[in-house]
Amino acid sequence: MRIKVVNPNTTQGFTEKIGHAARAAATPGTEILAVSPPGGPASIETRYDEAYAVPGLLGEIRTGEAQGCDGYVIACFGDPGLDAAREIARGPVIGIAEAAMHAASFVATGFSVVTMLERSCEAARRLAERYGFRDACRGVRGTDLPVLELENPESGAYQRILAECRGALAEDRSGAIVLGCAGMADLCGRLSRELGVPVIDGVSAAVKFVEALVALGIATSKHGDYAAPLPKAYTGAFAGFAPRR
C-alpha cells in the first residue's frame, strides 16, 4: 500500500516531522510518501494562506495518482482543499482535523482542540461543526504563538501547549485533547504521558484510517458530489490544472 501524506506548506522541517509520525503509525509494508508542494506559504495560519496552499496541494494529489498512490492524507489542521482533492483522487483522502476529531469521539464523550494562533480557533470550531462534533467539541484553545515557532526550541511552545491542554481538561469538561496543528505531531506521546489522557495527533489517525479504508476496498465515491471535475479549459497560470477525461 502506498499513502501520500501532503504537508500543504513549504517548510521542510514540518514535512520531515509529519513523515516521521506517519511512518511510525503505518503498518509494516505501507509505503509513506511525505511531501510538500514546490511553492506556496511557509505556514498556513489564515484563510488567505489556505487559498494559496490549495493549488500546490492539488498538484501533489494529481502527481500521486500518476504514482499509483492508494490514498492520501492532507496534513494541515484546516483540511484545506479536502473536497477538491476527493474529486480527483481514486482512493480515500483524509484530512487530519477530520481524522483526529473522529478518533477522539471513539475514546471520550468530549474533547478540546489545542492549536496555535488564537485567530485559528474559530476556523477549528467551524470544522468541528461541519464534521458533526458541535456538542462533543467542548473547547478550542490557542497558544497565540505563530506556527513556525514550533521549529524554534527557544520559543517555549511546548510549555504553552501543555498549559492550554491542562486548562482544557480542568475547564472544558473534556476527556481527550486534539492537537490542532500537524507541526505538533512529535509532541503527542509526551503530552499524553504528562496529562494522563488521550492526546490525538491527526497525522497518525489519518494514516490509520486511510489504511483501513484501502484494506476494506473502499474508495472515494465517483457518484454525485465527488465525481471527477468536468473537462474544461483553464487559462493563465492554472492552465496545467485543467480537468481532462
GULOLO-681252 format. One line per field, with one value per residue (C-alpha): residue number from 1; residue in one letter; z, y, x. Coordinates in pm, whole numbers, plus 50000, padded with zeros to 5 digits. Each point is the difference from the previous one (the first is absolute). Layout:
N
num	(NUM;...) .
residuo	(A;...) .
pz	(Z;...) .
py	(Y;...) .
px	(X;...) .
//
This chain:
245
num	(1;2;3;4;5;6;7;8;9;10;11;12;13;14;15;16;17;18;19;20;21;22;23;24;25;26;27;28;29;30;31;32;33;34;35;36;37;38;39;40;41;42;43;44;45;46;47;48;49;50;51;52;53;54;55;56;57;58;59;60;61;62;63;64;65;66;67;68;69;70;71;72;73;74;75;76;77;78;79;80;81;82;83;84;85;86;87;88;89;90;91;92;93;94;95;96;97;98;99;100;101;102;103;104;105;106;107;108;109;110;111;112;113;114;115;116;117;118;119;120;121;122;123;124;125;126;127;128;129;130;131;132;133;134;135;136;137;138;139;140;141;142;143;144;145;146;147;148;149;150;151;152;153;154;155;156;157;158;159;160;161;162;163;164;165;166;167;168;169;170;171;172;173;174;175;176;177;178;179;180;181;182;183;184;185;186;187;188;189;190;191;192;193;194;195;196;197;198;199;200;201;202;203;204;205;206;207;208;209;210;211;212;213;214;215;216;217;218;219;220;221;222;223;224;225;226;227;228;229;230;231;232;233;234;235;236;237;238;239;240;241;242;243;244;245) .
residuo	(M;R;I;K;V;V;N;P;N;T;T;Q;G;F;T;E;K;I;G;H;A;A;R;A;A;A;T;P;G;T;E;I;L;A;V;S;P;P;G;G;P;A;S;I;E;T;R;Y;D;E;A;Y;A;V;P;G;L;L;G;E;I;R;T;G;E;A;Q;G;C;D;G;Y;V;I;A;C;F;G;D;P;G;L;D;A;A;R;E;I;A;R;G;P;V;I;G;I;A;E;A;A;M;H;A;A;S;F;V;A;T;G;F;S;V;V;T;M;L;E;R;S;C;E;A;A;R;R;L;A;E;R;Y;G;F;R;D;A;C;R;G;V;R;G;T;D;L;P;V;L;E;L;E;N;P;E;S;G;A;Y;Q;R;I;L;A;E;C;R;G;A;L;A;E;D;R;S;G;A;I;V;L;G;C;A;G;M;A;D;L;C;G;R;L;S;R;E;L;G;V;P;V;I;D;G;V;S;A;A;V;K;F;V;E;A;L;V;A;L;G;I;A;T;S;K;H;G;D;Y;A;A;P;L;P;K;A;Y;T;G;A;F;A;G;F;A;P;R;R) .
pz	(50000;49915;50187;49908;50293;49878;50220;49813;50125;49881;50329;49962;50374;50040;49708;50157;50338;49836;49801;50316;50179;49698;49966;50373;49973;49675;49982;49883;49624;49959;49805;50114;49758;50208;49778;49983;49686;49819;50064;50242;50352;50258;50252;49987;50261;49813;49732;49764;50065;49941;49666;49868;50142;49823;49641;50113;50205;49703;49784;50243;49992;49619;50008;50255;49763;49739;50268;50081;50351;50175;50228;50134;50322;50002;50282;50098;50271;49784;49761;49704;49659;50143;49783;49684;50069;50033;49655;49835;50213;49945;50354;50334;50100;50372;50167;50335;50180;49879;50104;50342;50095;49898;50194;50309;49982;50031;50331;50179;50019;49949;49878;49976;49711;50089;49711;49938;49911;50177;49664;49885;50276;49822;49685;50210;50171;49662;49884;50310;49911;49638;50108;50242;50326;50109;50343;50040;49937;50343;49924;49760;50156;49845;50130;49777;49881;49625;49851;49902;50367;50027;49814;50254;50311;50186;49947;50302;49772;50178;50339;49851;49831;50320;50200;49754;50013;50379;49983;49761;50230;50304;49846;49686;50145;49728;50016;49706;49824;49624;49881;49757;49786;49801;50132;50347;49885;50190;50329;50020;50205;50247;50058;50048;50261;50192;49987;50046;49734;49628;49795;49633;49711;49679;49779;50168;50019;49633;49888;50189;49858;49645;50057;50129;49709;49740;50169;49992;49631;50061;49755;49957;49843;49645;50005;50090;50172;49972;49632;49791;49906;49669;49715;49900;49912;50272;49903;50125;50285;50060;49644;50111;50256;49740;50056;49724;49943) .
py	(50000;50347;50305;50353;50242;50359;50284;50293;50251;50019;49969;49687;49960;49952;49756;49787;50003;49908;49722;49855;49996;49844;49723;49927;49949;49803;49623;49826;49977;50332;50248;50361;50281;50319;50307;50370;50204;50181;50334;50160;50144;49908;49941;49997;50224;50189;49940;50200;49756;49709;50137;50021;49659;49813;50009;49843;49743;49902;49976;49745;49801;49996;49883;49736;49858;49955;49843;49738;50122;49814;50284;50343;50198;50380;50096;50341;50044;50226;49705;50237;49882;49679;49985;50100;49733;49738;50093;49914;49704;49641;49888;50151;50349;50082;50335;49997;50210;49768;49693;50133;50105;49665;49817;50213;49920;49628;50041;50293;50160;50341;50143;50331;50122;50168;50197;50280;50346;50130;50114;49637;49893;50101;49811;49687;50041;50023;49684;49820;50106;49892;49655;49956;50068;50320;49856;49773;50281;50162;50271;50132;50161;50179;50072;50310;49898;50004;49650;50034;50042;49624;49980;50228;49814;50333;50097;49819;49860;49665;50155;50233;49707;49793;50285;50031;49624;50012;50290;49804;49699;50216;50240;49847;49665;49827;49646;50023;50255;50047;50167;50274;50017;49740;50160;49870;49636;49930;50126;49754;49724;50235;50195;49684;49871;50329;50052;49642;50028;49917;50263;49957;50095;50018;49890;49660;49959;50090;49749;49721;50097;50002;49660;49861;50133;49873;49659;49983;50086;50327;50276;50355;49999;50134;50032;50340;50271;49826;49915;50102;50371;50088;50040;50361;50247;50185;50301;50185;49859;49725;49865;49683;49924;49975;49687;49739;49673) .
px	(50000;50127;49868;50098;50005;49992;50115;49840;50258;50360;50191;50211;50053;49625;49990;50274;49823;49668;50165;50155;49662;49830;50260;49985;49624;50000;49980;50321;49983;49819;50213;49967;50084;50025;50017;49932;49925;50282;49834;49756;49992;50264;49722;49621;49842;49727;49737;50223;50285;49765;49884;50357;50092;49720;50138;50329;49810;49784;50310;50142;49675;50006;50361;49906;49743;50273;50224;49738;49925;49719;49894;50090;50030;49968;50234;49866;49739;49783;49952;50054;49886;49852;49689;50188;50263;49728;49869;50334;50113;49896;50082;49900;50118;49993;50063;50177;49737;49726;50202;50099;49648;49854;50272;49934;49630;50081;50186;49832;49657;50156;50328;50181;50213;50329;50144;50248;49865;49689;49864;49994;49763;49679;50103;50061;49664;49826;50174;49874;49646;50043;50116;49709;50186;49828;49916;50301;50249;49997;50255;50263;50306;50297;50349;50014;50346;50072;50013;50366;50091;49955;50331;50171;50122;50028;49635;49856;49731;49976;49933;49738;49827;50017;49844;49711;49943;49984;49758;49780;49986;49924;49749;49845;49881;50202;50135;50240;50219;50017;50321;49902;50313;50194;50319;49909;50017;50322;49853;49712;50163;50165;49678;49797;50244;50001;49625;49883;49728;49978;50182;49930;50224;49798;50289;50025;49622;49954;50263;49824;49660;50138;50160;49671;49795;50248;50016;49620;49998;49813;50087;49871;49655;49989;49621;49863;50203;50337;49969;50301;50013;49838;50249;50051;50273;50191;50209;50305;50206;49743;49990;50179;49729;49721;49789;50018;49825) .
//
